[in-house]
Amino acid sequence: MIFSTVVDYSAGIVIDYYDKKIYEPGRKLGLLFSVFINLGLLSFFKYGDFFIQNLNSGLNLNLPLLNVALPIGISFYTFQAMSYTIDVYRKEVPVQKNIISFGTYVTLFPQLIAGPIVRYKTVAFEIDNRRESFEGISEGIKRFIIGLSKKVLLANNIRLLWESVKMMEISSIPTFTAILGIVAFSFQIYFDFSGYSDMAIGLGKIFGFNFLENFNYPYMSKSITEFWRRWHISLGTWFKEYVYIPMGGNRVNRIKTLRNILIVWMLTGIWHGASWNFLFWGLYFGVIIIFEKLFLLRILEKLPTILRRVYTLFLVVISWVIFSFEDMSLMVEYLKRLFGIGGNLFDDTTIYLFYTNIFLIIILSIASTDIFKNLYNNIKLKWDKVYILEDIALTTLLIMSIAYLVDMTYNPFLYFRF
């Protein structure tokens, strides 16, 4: 992290130096220095062993693995640092000449380990000119408690259902058990990751930083294209700003546009991990988005909203099967069971898991929509002392979260692995 900080700080200085000299090759040299070093580090630590394993398998070699530890948060701070040098090169932000201020940006701890990915242009002014306030601290604490509650009370509890299903013999689980399991994982990954993002945004507000939103009720989407405008917004924005648009985006002919979409989604997939399932997961979404762009969106617009949401949720749930199984054979088996190929529809275990989790699933379903938000806003319009109820609710959630944490073993956020 220190090395990355020094590299990108130096690259910014070089770009600024040659900008004043009006010497474009020097500016490009500074940019390429940053990009190659950052991607080189990320490739070595995250994908080195993956490359060697596939080389050994494909060419029948026996090359030793590197077995190097993955630096904490490298996928996130690498993209953040690169956004700085690219923005300086584009003349969208001024160069940061104070290495402590730049180091603050790279190592900003609230979102360092699992996002959201904060681009330099978002916080450039606040790094040196932020103002803490009682209002900001208050809003930050509220947001932090909401995020903590999502993780501890919702994600952690539904995780138990998913782990129970995943530990079963996949080839013999009933179809409805498979459905329950992957629905549980769909809720777990959403509330886990959006909970972390809420906590990061809340901590940022406490310290005077205003990070952009990372989730906007993605499970309410009416197409996969819309889903990815609402899910992990910071990652999608990064790839759009720094990969898709520079390649030409949709300003080129149709074939090149489709090529650009596939490249972006391949990269989005492999960014999540050094495994083939992540690449397939990215391509899965890339192909669907291409079909939507070509003709599906026009068809979907004519359908009732409920059918469009069912279509989206169905495809998203299938995607989480691909995402969750690095073992390709287990993934295929789970998909077969999900679609009722072989085996039973349900058994006694299915009924037990359903009855013991149905109340939690209902709460998760409601909490993944904007119902609570709209209800709060409606009450606020009619009653100016709604903050009393808000404080009681937040205090209750905080106490419940602490109570659960006291009795809990180590349980990190899902996105810590990336």
N, C-alpha and C positions, 0 to 999 in steps of 0.2 A: 504493500500500500504506500509506504514511504517512497519507494522507487518510482511507482506510477505517478505519485504527486510531483516529484522532482522532474520527471520526464515531461509531463504535460505542462507544468509551469514553465519549463525551459522552452518547450515548443511554442507556447504562446508568446514568450519574449522574442523568439526568433522570427515568428510571423509578423509581429508588430515592428521589429527592427527593419525587416525588408519591405514592409508596407510603407514605411517612411522613406525608404530608398527607392520606392516604386520599382521594385525588382521582383517580378512574379515568380521566377524559378526558386528564389530564396523562400518566398512565402509557401510555395508548394512543398519545398524540402522540409520545412518545419511541420507542416500538416502530415506529410507521409511518415516522418519520424515518429510522431505521436501515434498514428494509426497502426503502423507496423509493430511498434513496441507493445502497444496495448493488446492488439489481437494476437501477437506472438506469445505474450504471457498467458493470456486466456487459453489459447490453444494448447500450450505446453502443460499447464496445470490441469485443465479440465478435460482435454481430449487426447492427451499423449498416450495413455494406456489403451484407450478405445481404438486408436489408430493402430497401435502395435498388435492388439488382440486380433483385429480384423486382418492385418498383414500376415500374422502367423497362421490364421485360419485359411486365408485365401491362397497363400503360397507354400503352405506346409512348413513354416519356419518355426524356430524356437527362440525368438528374441526375448530377452528378459524384460519384464514390465518395469516401469519407472517407480511405481508405488509411492508417488509423492502426495502429500496431503493437499487437499483443495483449500486454498486460502479463504477465510470467511468473507463472504460478500463480494467475491471477485467479479462475478457476473454483473453486479449492480454498480460497483464503483468504477469498473472499467468503462462501462457505457456512459456513466456520468462524466468521467474525466475526458473521454473522447468528445462528448458534446461541447465541452468548453473550447477545445482547440478548433473544432469545426466551426463553431459560432464566431470565434475570433477571426478565423480565416475568411468567413463570409462577411465580416465586418458588422455582425449583428449585435455584438457586445464589445465593450472596450477590454483591452488586455488587463489582467490583474497582476500588478507588479509587486504586491505584498504576498510573499509565499505563505505566511501564516494565514492570511485571509483565504488564499486558494486552498491551503490544507484544510481549513475549516469546512469548505465546500465538499472536498473529497471524503472527509472522515465524519461528516455530520451524522452523529450516532442514531438519531431517532429512526431514520429509514435506511441505515447503512447495510444491514444484513439481508433484508427481504423487501426493500422497496417502500414506496414507489420510487421509480427512477426519476430523480429530480434533475432537469436540465439546468445548466448554468444560467441561461437567460431568465429562468423563473425566479432565481434568488440572488442574481447579481447585485441588485441595489441593496437588498436586505442584509447581505453579508457585512457591509460596512456601515449601513444606515438604519438597521432595524431598531424598533422601539418596543420594548416590553410594556404591557399594560394590564391592569386588573381585568379588563374585558377580555383581552386575549388569553390570559391565564385561565379565566373562568371557562371560556369556550374550549380551551385546550383540555382542561380537566374533564369536562363533560364528554368530549369526543374520545378521550382516553378510556373513560369508564365504559362507554358504549363498545369500543373495540375490545377491551378486556372481557366484557360480558359475552360478546360474540364468540371469542376464543374459548373461554373457560366453561361457560354455561351451555353453549350450543355446539360448537365444533367438537369439543372434547367428548361430550356425551354421545353424539351421533357416531363418533369414531368407533365406539365400542361395538355398535351394530356392524359396521363395515369390517372391522377386524374379526368379528365372530364368523362372518360369511367367508372372508378371504382365507381363514385357517381351515375351512372345510375342504374335502376332496372335491375340487372344482368340477371334475368330469361327472360327478353324480349328484350335484345339488339340484333341487327342483327349480323350475323356471321362476316362480314367484319369489323364491329365496334369492335368486340372482338379481331379480329386479329390486328387491328391498335393499340388497347390498350396494348396488351401484347408485341407487337414489341416495342412500346414506353417504356414500363418498362424494356425490355431487354437492350435497349440503355441507359436508365437512370441509371440502377444499374452498368453497365460497366463503363460509363464515370464518374459517381459519385465516385465509389470506386477506379478506376485506377487514377482518378484525385487526390484523397486524397493521394494515394501512391506516385504519382509523386511529390506532394508538400512535403511529408515527406522525400523522397529521396533527393529532392533539398535542404531542410533545413539541412539535414544531411551533405551534401557536403559542405555547407557554414561553418559548425562547424568542418569539418575535418573527418566526418564519411562516410564510403562507404557502404550503405545498399544495399542488393541484390535486384534485380528486382522482382516485384510482379505480373506483367502482361506482356504477350508477344503476343499481337494480338490474343486473344483466339477465336474470331469469325471467324478466318481463318482456324480453326482446321478441320481436315479431319476424326476425330473420337472422341468419348467422352473421350477415354483414352488420346488422344493428348490434348483435351480441358482442362483437369485437370492438364496437365503439363504446361499449359499456363495461367490458371486462378488462382488467389490467390495462387501463387506459394509457398509463405512462409508457408501457412497453410498446403498445401499438403505435403511439405517437412518435416514439423514438425511431422505430423502423420506418415509419412513413416519412419523417423529416430527414433522416440521414441515410436511408437506403432506397426506398421506393421512389421518392421524388427526384433524387440525383440520377437514378437510372432512366428517368423520363416519365415515371408515373403513368398516368393515363393520357399524357400529351403526345404519345407516339402512336403508331398504328396498332391495330387490335392484337396482332400476333405478339408484338413486343410488350404490350400492356399485360397480356396473359402471362408472358414469360416473367415479367417483373413481379406479378402477384405470386407466382410459384416460387421464385427465388426468395422473396420476403418471407413466405410461409415456411419454406424449408429452414431458413435461418431462425425464424421464430421457434420452430420445433426443436432444433438442435441446441438452441440457447438454453433450453430447460434442462438438458442433461446429455451426457455422452452415452446414448443408447439408441438403438434403431427404432424403438417404439416412439420416442419423442420426434424423430424425423418423420415417421409415418403419421403421427398425430398432427404435425404441422402441415404435411401434404394433404391430409384428410380435409382440414379446414380450407386450405388453398384451393382444392378442387371444387368444394361446395361453393365458395365465394365466386369462383370463375363461372360456375353454372348459374348462380344468382345474377351475376353481372350480365351474362349473355341472354337469359330468358326467364329464370325462375322468379326474380323479383316482380316482373310484370304479371306473372300468374298469381303470386302471393298477394299482391295488392288488391286483387279481385275477391279474395277469400275473406270470410269473417275473422275478426281479431282472434277469437278463441282457437280457430284452426291454425292460424299462423303461429300462435304461441306453442301449440302442441307440436307442430312441425319443428320449431326451433329447439324446444326442450328435448324432443326425441333424439335429434342429431347431436345435441350437446351431451346428453347422457351416454350415447354410444362413444363419443370422443373420450369420455373419462375412463372407459374400459381400456382404450388404447393407451391412455396416459398412465394408468395405474399399474399396468403389468409390463415389466421389462422383459420377462420371459415370454417370448412370442407364442409358444405352444399353450401356455396357460391363458394368454389373451384370447386365442382362437377358441379354446375350450369354453371360456366364460361367455364369449359372444354366442356360441352354439347353444349354451344353456339359456342365455337371455332370450333367444328367439325360439325356445322350445324344441330344439333339435335333440331328440333322445331324452330319456328320463321322465320323471313325473312333473306335474304342474306344481304341486305343493305337498308337504307332509306335516307331521306334528311340529317339527322344529320351525317350519314356516309360520304356522299359526301362533306359536309361542313368541317368535320374534316380532310378528306383526302386532299382537296385543300388548306387548311390553314396550313398544316404541311408537305406537300410533299417535299418542298425545304429543310426544316430542316432534314427530314428523309434521303434525298440524301446526305447531308453533313455528317450526322452521319454515314451513310453506308460507305462512303469513308474514314472518319476519323478512323473507327474501323479496317481498313486494313493498310498495310505498304506502301501504294501508296505515301503518302506525304514524308515518310522517304526515299524511293527509289529515288523520284524526287529530294529531297535535296542532296542526295549523288551524283547523276548524275551531277547536276549543280556544285557541289563542285569540281568534277574532272575536269571540263572544265573551271571553273572561280574561281580564288583564292580569289576574293573579295566578295564571296557569303555571308560573314558575314554582309555586308551592308544590303542586303535584309533581312537577319535573324534578325538583330537588329530592322529594320523598322517593320517587322511582329510582333515581340515580344512586342515592344512598343505599337503597335496598339491593340494587344490582351489585354495587361495590362490596357490600357485606357478604352477599351470597357468593360472589366470585372469590373473595378471600377465604371463605369457609371451604369451598371446593379445592382451592389451591393447597390449603393446609393438609388435606387428606390425599393429595395427588402425587404420583411419582413424576419423574422428569418427563416432560411432554413438549418438545419444541414445536415451533411452527413448521408447517409443511415446506414452505419456501426457503427455510434455512439451508436445505440441501442444494439449492441452486446458486 
